[in-house]
């Protein structure tokens, strides 16, 4: 039989875990993206307790699951970048660019985001960008395209993770 103190401690730990954990639906959640002034802007779906630390663009050159980095950056330069909204290949989003973007982005590619969760653990999540999905679409301010071709707001993108 558990003592009252241990039961209270376990209940408190469960409450803290519930407040700091983040569910995912769908899994994986859809990243958002849009063009702004000729630059691709990506929105990473995150919980308020998470903080983005880096991002990268990867492409499959061989079609066999071997990926090559086109761009890598870390150390967010602004609060909105920590909150998951950043420009790909633009030097204003991150303080350190490990690999500059040296070629045009292809029609389809993966974006890998590195982030720290509520428990302080560093994690990664990938999302797909299909630039062709943006052609002919008029996004209003605050709207983003997602991989399945659905238009969502930033709030809807983040709401995929609760």
Secondary structure as the mmCIF struct_conf table of DSSP 4:
data_model
#
loop_
_struct_conf.conf_type_id
_struct_conf.id
_struct_conf.beg_label_comp_id
_struct_conf.beg_label_asym_id
_struct_conf.beg_label_seq_id
_struct_conf.end_label_comp_id
_struct_conf.end_label_asym_id
_struct_conf.end_label_seq_id
HELX_RH_AL_P HELX_RH_AL_P1 UNK A 4 UNK A 20
STRN STRN1 UNK A 24 UNK A 24
BEND BEND1 UNK A 25 UNK A 28
HELX_LH_PP_P HELX_LH_PP_P1 UNK A 29 UNK A 31
STRN STRN2 UNK A 32 UNK A 36
TURN_TY1_P TURN_TY1_P1 UNK A 37 UNK A 38
STRN STRN3 UNK A 39 UNK A 43
TURN_TY1_P TURN_TY1_P2 UNK A 48 UNK A 49
STRN STRN4 UNK A 51 UNK A 60
BEND BEND2 UNK A 61 UNK A 65
STRN STRN5 UNK A 67 UNK A 76
BEND BEND3 UNK A 77 UNK A 78
HELX_RH_AL_P HELX_RH_AL_P2 UNK A 79 UNK A 82
TURN_TY1_P TURN_TY1_P3 UNK A 83 UNK A 84
STRN STRN6 UNK A 85 UNK A 87
BEND BEND4 UNK A 88 UNK A 89
TURN_TY1_P TURN_TY1_P4 UNK A 91 UNK A 92
BEND BEND5 UNK A 93 UNK A 93
STRN STRN7 UNK A 94 UNK A 99
BEND BEND6 UNK A 103 UNK A 103
HELX_LH_PP_P HELX_LH_PP_P2 UNK A 104 UNK A 106
BEND BEND7 UNK A 107 UNK A 107
STRN STRN8 UNK A 108 UNK A 116
TURN_TY1_P TURN_TY1_P5 UNK A 118 UNK A 119
BEND BEND8 UNK A 120 UNK A 120
STRN STRN9 UNK A 122 UNK A 130
HELX_RH_3T_P HELX_RH_3T_P1 UNK A 131 UNK A 134
TURN_TY1_P TURN_TY1_P6 UNK A 135 UNK A 136
HELX_LH_PP_P HELX_LH_PP_P3 UNK A 139 UNK A 140
TURN_TY1_P TURN_TY1_P7 UNK A 141 UNK A 142
STRN STRN10 UNK A 143 UNK A 146
TURN_TY1_P TURN_TY1_P8 UNK A 147 UNK A 148
BEND BEND9 UNK A 149 UNK A 149
STRN STRN11 UNK A 151 UNK A 153
HELX_RH_AL_P HELX_RH_AL_P3 UNK A 154 UNK A 158
TURN_TY1_P TURN_TY1_P9 UNK A 159 UNK A 160
STRN STRN12 UNK A 161 UNK A 161
#
